[in-house]
Amino acid sequence: MPRPILDESRVHPAIRSRLAGHHADIVQEVEAAVAANRVVVVGMAQNPFPRKARRALDAIGAPYRYLGYGSYFSQWRRRNALKMWTGWPTFPMVFVNGVLIGGAAELQRLIDSGELALMLGGAGMAGA
């Protein structure tokens, strides 16, 4: 399911490098964490949904890496680069085995259905 992204041919050459480098550090940090960890939760302070995702993972004993970036009042421009990169509009962003699975609600659905345990092979999970 491709999502619409402005084709590079429709971006003036003078601004292409600016677009490509827009807060690239945060994207690279998340990419590195996703490559190094089976489960990654990307969130922010003051938002209850990253906490819900983390509690759900803690409840089943699934190890994860948490990356927090600012709050509603800080670092929103940097977080915006993650939204542009993933296409996911909200936080948390939960990655399992390198795949964006969505946010806290989508994570809970995977846990409830047993699919998360299958994705992780039951490794390090209570009751699995």
KANORRA-V561003 format. One record per pair of residues at least 4 apart in sequence whose C-alpha atoms are under 6 Angstrom apart, sorted by the first residue. I is the first residue (numbers start at 1). J is the second residue. Records with the same first field share a line. If there is no record, write none. Layout:
I = J  J
//
This chain:
17 = 21
18 = 22
23 = 78
33 = 37
34 = 98
38 = 96  97
39 = 64  95  96
40 = 64  65  66  94  95
41 = 66  93  94
42 = 66  67  68  92  93
43 = 50  68  91  92
44 = 68  69  70  71
45 = 70  71
46 = 71
49 = 104
50 = 92
53 = 104
55 = 59
57 = 62
60 = 125  126
61 = 125  126
62 = 124  125
70 = 74  75
83 = 87  88  89
92 = 103
93 = 102  103
94 = 100  101  102  103
95 = 99  100  101
102 = 106
110 = 115  116
111 = 116
117 = 121  122
122 = 128
//
